[in-house]
Amino acid sequence: MLDRQAPCPNCGATLTFKFAGARAQVCKYCKFLVARTDRGLVRVGQVADLVEIPSPLAVGRGGYWERKRFEVEGRIQLDRVGAASAPWQEFFIQLPDSGDGYWIAFAQGRWYWTKEITPAPQLPPMQMLRPGAQIQLPAAGLVTISEVGRRRIVSEEGELPNVPAPGAITPYADFAGPNGVFGTLDYGDGQSIAPSLYVGRQFDPGVFKLDSGAPLEVPKAEVKEASCPTCGGSLPLVAPGTTERIVCRYCGTISDLRQGGLAALGQAPKPPIQPFIPLGAEGTLRGRKVIMIGFVMRGTFVEGEHYGWREYLLYAGPSDGYIWLMEEDDRWQLVVPVPTGEIQMAGSFATLAGKTYNFKQSVQAQVEYVVGELYWKVEIGETVQATEFQGPDGILSVERDANEVNTSFCHPLTAQEIGQAFNIAPPPSPGLFAAEPGSSSSERRGCSPVLVIVLIVVAIILLILIADCDGGGSSGGGSGIYIGPGIGGK
């Protein structure tokens, strides 16, 4: 029989377990994790201080989820071992009427719930899983592996349904499926954490009603400022809660954001051009209020020829997260994330929402220049395999490395939309003889002189034909008609 109330084995304070299924609790007096066993309470280890991550949820709060009562019992904070990311947090909620428990998480402007599948099924071998691989899972169906890695317990509080020892590291694989299905394969640490399968989905925060009456929205972080550790320049932090790395716009110093301050790591080469949309520019793009916070130049080499493009990172607030703009050869695209599980790839085509997209190209895309505020620990030279599928309404983009795969959809934008969105002069539009998307600037420059020469030759021929007509020779009108359409095309 598990005790519902007993003294903390570390400090003696009374611990009360409100949640019948709780396996552990963090003592709020001594900050020790205490396991609940049939032999009484057992001290596990001291918990680190919680990282400040804004959320409308908190241990002790409650409300209604689709008219069912819920209470927030616990919270856990984790990070990725050896990966470029900040800690994230998940809240454990319990529905008193049914006794069911769920984990709630917020990431990149989206809310997710997951539930542990019990009894735990046999998990596929971790070494077989690669980003982009598709597997069948109980309670989830056919899913796509979106990320693999190892995660570490950073901190925790409240009552928990398992015993996540402080600092424990577990291999994991995240997956996504159609219709918002989402989940995690947790391979455990071989000690206090057993292998588990968690399955859930993305959900609309509007179905949650907090007792306070407040909506399930992450509080908007105030814009803060940090000083560049090299030149002392003032750098605004638009999204301090999720920002990982800042590249100084004045001197190019690369810094990590640590506990509200900047720690210099090295120097980045300055971009050879200024971003067309200035850092800090605010605007409204297709109904979303955004601010430009980061500028990245990426490129690739194909048969010795360099191809480059520019990417603008926009922050749309905690509810909508991040959006990218991409510009290549004066053509603009709005890049919006798409859940990996919504895309099915087979050979030379991919499908999304019932539409087919044909393979266009696949290249090694490398970061060449960067400046501003980024949500990951960007490195000059970091590379991903970027694959594009072309469709009638835009481009489906798939980027992957050894640890994760990211999918997005690229919507065409006009230069006028960009100008109006940020109240700036419209950027240059593709000219009459602009290169196709994906062509290099050198190709574009080399194309125009050839066409000019052709036009001059055609003009001379036309003048000769006209002169022949005036002189009473053969008409040649038919030749003139057929030459004309051959220049401009149809």
C-alpha positions in Angstrom: 0.0 0.0 0.0 1.4 3.4 -1.0 1.4 6.1 1.6 -0.7 9.2 0.8 1.1 11.2 3.5 4.5 10.7 5.0 7.6 12.6 6.2 10.2 13.6 3.6 13.1 11.1 4.0 15.6 14.0 3.5 14.3 16.9 5.6 11.3 15.5 7.6 8.7 17.8 6.2 5.3 16.3 5.6 4.6 15.2 2.0 1.1 14.7 0.8 0.3 12.9 -2.4 -3.0 14.2 -3.9 -2.6 12.3 -7.1 -3.2 8.6 -6.4 -1.0 7.4 -9.3 2.0 9.6 -8.3 5.2 7.7 -8.2 7.4 10.6 -7.0 7.3 14.1 -5.6 9.7 17.0 -5.3 9.8 18.2 -1.7 9.2 22.0 -1.9 11.2 22.5 1.3 14.5 20.7 0.5 14.1 20.3 -3.3 14.8 16.6 -3.2 13.0 14.1 -5.5 11.4 11.5 -3.4 10.2 8.2 -4.8 7.0 6.6 -3.5 7.4 2.8 -3.1 5.6 0.0 -1.3 8.5 0.2 1.3 7.8 3.9 2.0 9.4 7.0 0.6 12.9 6.8 -0.8 15.2 9.8 -1.4 16.4 9.9 -5.0 18.4 13.1 -5.5 18.5 16.9 -5.2 16.7 18.8 -8.0 18.3 21.8 -9.7 16.6 25.2 -9.7 13.9 25.6 -12.3 14.6 27.5 -15.4 12.4 30.6 -16.0 10.2 29.6 -18.9 6.9 31.6 -19.2 3.7 29.6 -19.2 0.0 30.1 -18.3 0.2 26.6 -16.6 1.7 26.1 -13.1 1.7 23.4 -10.5 -1.4 23.9 -8.4 -3.5 25.5 -11.0 -6.6 24.0 -12.6 -9.4 24.4 -15.1 -11.5 22.5 -17.6 -10.4 20.7 -20.7 -13.4 20.2 -23.0 -15.6 20.5 -19.9 -13.6 17.9 -18.0 -11.9 19.1 -14.8 -8.1 19.0 -14.8 -5.4 19.9 -12.2 -1.7 20.6 -12.8 0.2 18.1 -10.6 3.8 18.4 -11.8 6.3 19.8 -14.2 9.5 18.6 -15.7 12.2 20.5 -17.6 14.5 18.8 -20.1 17.2 19.6 -22.6 18.9 17.8 -25.5 22.3 16.4 -24.7 25.0 17.8 -27.0 22.5 19.6 -29.2 21.8 23.2 -30.0 18.7 24.0 -28.0 17.4 25.6 -24.8 15.5 23.6 -22.1 11.8 23.0 -22.6 9.2 22.1 -20.1 6.2 19.7 -19.9 3.3 19.8 -17.4 1.7 16.7 -16.0 -2.1 17.2 -15.6 -4.6 14.8 -14.0 -8.3 14.5 -14.6 -9.7 13.7 -11.2 -13.0 12.2 -12.5 -11.3 9.6 -14.6 -7.8 9.4 -13.0 -6.2 9.8 -16.5 -3.0 11.7 -16.7 -1.6 13.7 -19.7 1.6 15.6 -20.5 1.1 19.1 -21.9 3.9 20.9 -23.9 4.2 24.1 -25.9 6.8 24.5 -28.7 7.1 26.9 -31.6 3.7 28.4 -31.2 1.9 25.1 -30.9 0.4 23.1 -28.0 0.6 19.3 -27.7 -0.7 16.7 -25.4 0.7 13.1 -25.0 -0.4 10.1 -22.9 1.7 7.2 -21.9 0.6 3.9 -23.6 0.3 1.2 -21.0 1.4 -1.5 -20.9 4.5 -0.3 -22.8 4.8 -2.1 -26.1 8.1 -3.5 -27.5 9.9 -0.5 -28.9 11.8 -0.7 -32.2 15.6 -0.8 -31.8 16.9 2.8 -31.4 19.7 2.2 -33.8 17.2 1.5 -36.6 15.5 4.9 -36.3 16.6 7.8 -38.6 15.0 11.2 -39.2 12.5 10.7 -42.0 12.0 7.0 -41.5 8.4 5.7 -41.3 7.3 3.1 -38.8 4.1 1.6 -37.5 3.3 2.1 -33.8 0.5 1.0 -31.5 -2.1 3.7 -30.9 -0.4 5.9 -33.6 -0.4 4.0 -36.9 2.1 5.0 -39.6 4.3 7.8 -38.3 7.4 9.6 -39.4 10.5 9.9 -37.2 11.1 13.7 -36.9 14.0 13.7 -34.4 16.4 11.4 -32.6 18.8 12.1 -29.8 19.3 12.0 -26.0 17.6 14.2 -23.5 18.5 15.1 -19.9 16.4 15.9 -16.9 17.2 19.5 -16.0 14.7 20.2 -13.2 11.2 19.2 -11.9 8.5 20.0 -9.4 5.3 18.7 -7.9 3.9 15.2 -8.2 5.0 13.0 -11.1 3.7 9.7 -12.5 7.3 8.2 -12.8 10.6 8.7 -11.1 12.8 11.0 -13.4 16.1 11.0 -11.5 17.8 14.5 -11.6 20.3 14.6 -14.4 19.2 11.3 -15.9 19.8 10.9 -19.6 17.5 8.9 -21.9 17.7 8.2 -25.7 14.5 9.2 -27.5 12.8 9.6 -30.8 10.0 12.0 -31.6 7.5 11.2 -34.3 4.6 12.8 -36.1 1.7 11.4 -38.0 -1.3 12.6 -40.0 -4.0 14.8 -38.5 -1.7 16.2 -35.8 -0.6 12.9 -34.3 2.6 13.4 -32.2 4.6 11.4 -29.7 7.8 10.2 -28.3 9.6 6.9 -28.0 11.5 7.1 -24.7 14.1 4.4 -24.3 14.7 5.0 -20.6 18.0 5.2 -18.6 18.2 1.5 -17.6 17.5 2.5 -13.9 14.7 4.7 -12.7 13.1 5.5 -16.1 11.6 2.5 -18.0 11.2 2.5 -21.8 7.9 4.1 -22.7 5.7 5.1 -25.6 3.8 8.5 -25.5 1.2 9.2 -28.1 -0.9 12.4 -28.5 -1.6 15.2 -30.9 -1.5 18.9 -31.4 -4.5 20.7 -30.0 -6.3 24.0 -30.1 -5.6 25.9 -26.8 -9.2 27.2 -27.0 -10.5 23.9 -25.6 -8.7 24.7 -22.3 -10.4 27.0 -19.7 -8.3 28.0 -16.7 -9.9 28.8 -13.4 -8.5 32.3 -13.6 -10.4 32.9 -16.7 -7.2 33.6 -18.6 -6.7 31.9 -22.0 -4.2 29.2 -22.6 -1.6 31.6 -24.0 2.0 32.0 -23.3 2.7 35.4 -21.9 4.4 37.7 -24.4 8.0 38.4 -23.3 9.0 42.0 -23.1 11.7 43.1 -25.4 14.9 43.2 -23.5 18.4 44.4 -24.3 21.8 42.8 -23.9 25.3 44.3 -24.4 27.6 42.7 -26.9 30.6 41.3 -24.9 33.0 42.5 -27.5 32.0 45.9 -28.7 29.4 46.8 -26.0 26.7 47.5 -28.6 23.1 47.3 -27.4 21.3 44.3 -28.9 17.5 43.9 -28.5 16.2 40.5 -27.5 12.7 40.1 -29.0 12.2 36.5 -27.9 14.5 36.0 -24.9 12.6 32.9 -23.8 13.5 30.9 -26.9 16.6 32.7 -28.3 19.7 30.6 -28.3 22.3 32.6 -30.2 22.9 36.2 -31.1 25.3 37.5 -33.8 26.2 41.2 -33.2 25.0 43.4 -36.0 27.9 45.8 -35.3 31.0 43.7 -34.9 29.9 40.1 -35.8 30.6 38.6 -32.4 28.8 35.2 -32.0 27.3 34.9 -28.4 25.2 32.4 -26.5 22.4 33.7 -24.4 23.0 32.5 -20.8 21.0 33.6 -17.8 20.0 36.8 -19.5 23.5 37.8 -20.6 25.7 37.1 -23.6 28.8 34.8 -23.6 31.1 35.5 -26.5 32.1 32.4 -28.5 34.0 33.9 -31.5 33.7 36.0 -34.6 31.5 35.6 -37.6 32.2 37.1 -41.0 29.9 40.0 -41.8 27.4 39.4 -44.5 28.6 40.9 -47.8 25.2 42.7 -48.2 22.8 44.4 -45.9 19.4 42.7 -45.5 16.7 44.3 -47.6 14.4 44.1 -44.6 16.3 45.8 -41.7 16.8 44.0 -38.4 14.1 45.2 -36.0 11.6 46.1 -38.8 8.0 45.5 -37.8 5.1 44.8 -40.0 2.0 42.8 -40.8 2.4 40.0 -43.3 -0.7 38.2 -44.4 -2.6 39.0 -41.2 0.3 38.3 -38.8 2.2 41.0 -36.9 5.9 40.2 -37.2 9.3 41.6 -36.5 12.5 40.8 -38.4 15.1 39.4 -35.9 17.6 37.4 -37.9 19.2 37.3 -41.3 20.9 34.1 -42.7 22.7 33.7 -46.0 23.0 30.1 -47.2 24.4 28.5 -50.3 25.5 25.4 -52.1 27.8 24.3 -54.9 26.6 22.4 -57.9 29.2 21.2 -60.4 31.5 23.9 -59.1 29.0 26.7 -59.5 27.9 28.6 -56.4 24.2 29.2 -55.8 23.1 31.4 -52.9 19.9 32.7 -51.3 18.9 34.9 -48.3 16.6 34.0 -45.4 14.9 36.4 -43.0 13.7 35.1 -39.6 10.5 36.7 -38.5 9.0 36.4 -35.0 5.2 36.5 -34.8 4.8 36.3 -31.0 4.5 33.3 -28.7 1.2 32.1 -30.3 2.5 32.0 -33.9 6.2 31.5 -33.3 8.7 31.9 -36.0 8.2 32.4 -39.8 10.8 32.6 -42.5 11.1 34.6 -45.7 13.3 33.4 -48.4 14.7 35.5 -51.3 16.5 34.2 -54.3 17.1 36.1 -57.6 14.6 38.7 -56.5 11.9 36.1 -55.9 10.3 35.9 -52.5 8.7 33.1 -50.6 6.9 32.8 -47.3 8.1 29.7 -45.6 5.7 28.2 -43.1 6.3 25.0 -41.0 4.4 21.9 -41.9 4.0 18.9 -39.5 6.4 16.2 -40.7 3.7 13.6 -40.3 1.4 15.3 -42.8 3.8 14.6 -45.7 4.2 11.3 -47.4 7.3 10.8 -49.6 7.7 8.1 -52.2 10.5 8.2 -54.8 10.4 11.3 -56.9 7.2 12.8 -55.5 5.6 13.8 -52.2 2.0 14.4 -51.1 0.5 16.9 -48.8 -3.2 17.4 -48.1 -4.1 15.3 -51.1 -1.9 17.2 -53.5 1.1 15.8 -55.3 4.5 17.6 -55.5 7.2 16.4 -57.9 10.9 16.2 -57.0 12.7 19.4 -58.1 16.2 19.3 -56.5 18.3 18.2 -53.5 21.4 20.0 -52.4 23.7 20.4 -49.4 22.7 23.8 -48.0 25.3 25.5 -45.9 25.2 28.5 -43.6 27.6 31.1 -45.0 26.7 34.3 -43.1 24.4 35.2 -40.2 23.4 38.2 -38.1 20.8 38.8 -35.5 18.8 36.7 -33.0 18.3 33.0 -33.7 16.4 30.2 -31.9 19.1 27.6 -32.3 22.9 27.6 -31.9 23.6 28.4 -35.5 27.2 27.7 -36.7 28.9 29.1 -39.8 29.3 26.1 -42.1 26.5 24.0 -40.6 25.0 21.9 -43.4 21.7 20.1 -44.0 20.4 18.1 -47.0 17.7 20.3 -48.5 15.2 18.7 -50.9 12.4 20.5 -52.8 9.2 19.2 -54.3 7.5 21.5 -56.8 3.7 21.8 -57.0 1.2 24.2 -58.7 0.7 26.3 -55.5 4.3 26.4 -54.1 7.3 24.3 -53.0 7.4 21.6 -50.4 10.7 21.8 -48.5 12.4 18.9 -46.6 15.6 19.6 -44.6 17.4 16.9 -42.6 20.6 16.2 -40.8 21.7 13.3 -38.7 19.4 14.2 -35.8 16.2 15.7 -37.2 14.0 16.5 -40.2 12.1 19.7 -40.7 9.4 20.2 -43.3 7.8 23.5 -44.5 5.8 24.9 -47.4 7.0 27.9 -49.5 4.2 30.2 -50.6 5.2 32.7 -53.4 5.1 36.4 -52.4 5.3 39.5 -54.6 7.7 42.3 -54.1 4.8 44.6 -53.5 3.6 42.5 -50.5 7.0 42.7 -48.9 7.1 46.5 -49.3 3.6 47.0 -48.0 4.1 44.6 -45.1 7.1 46.5 -43.7 6.3 50.0 -45.0 9.5 50.1 -47.1 10.2 50.6 -50.8 9.3 47.4 -52.7 12.3 45.2 -53.4 13.4 44.6 -57.0 11.0 42.4 -58.9 12.2 39.7 -61.3 13.0 41.3 -64.7 11.8 40.4 -68.1 14.7 37.9 -68.5 15.1 36.9 -64.9 16.6 33.5 -64.2 14.4 30.6 -63.1 14.4 29.9 -59.3 17.5 28.1 -58.4 19.7 29.6 -61.1 22.9 31.5 -60.1 23.4 35.2 -60.4 26.2 34.5 -62.8 23.8 32.6 -65.1 21.4 35.5 -65.0 24.1 38.0 -65.8 25.3 35.8 -68.7 21.9 35.4 -70.2 21.0 39.0 -71.0 23.9 39.9 -73.4 23.1 36.9 -75.5 19.4 38.0 -75.8 20.5 41.5 -76.7 22.6 40.2 -79.5 19.8 38.1 -80.8 17.5 41.1 -80.8 20.0 43.2 -82.7 20.3 40.5 -85.4 16.6 40.2 -85.7 16.2 43.9 -86.0 18.7 44.0 -88.8 16.9 41.2 -90.6 13.6 43.0 -90.3 15.1 46.2 -91.6 16.5 44.3 -94.6 13.1 42.8 -95.2 11.3 46.1 -95.0 13.8 47.6 -97.4 13.2 44.7 -99.8 9.4 45.4 -99.6 10.0 49.1 -100.3 12.1 48.2 -103.3 9.4 46.0 -104.9 11.1 42.7 -104.1 9.4 39.6 -102.5 7.3 40.4 -99.5 9.1 38.4 -96.8 6.2 39.3 -94.4 5.8 35.7 -93.4 9.4 35.5 -92.3 9.0 38.6 -90.1 5.9 37.2 -88.5 7.5 33.9 -87.6 10.7 35.4 -86.3 8.9 37.7 -83.8 7.2 35.1 -81.6 10.4 33.1 -81.5 12.1 35.8 -79.4 9.7 36.5 -76.6 8.2 33.0 -76.4 4.5 32.3 -75.7 
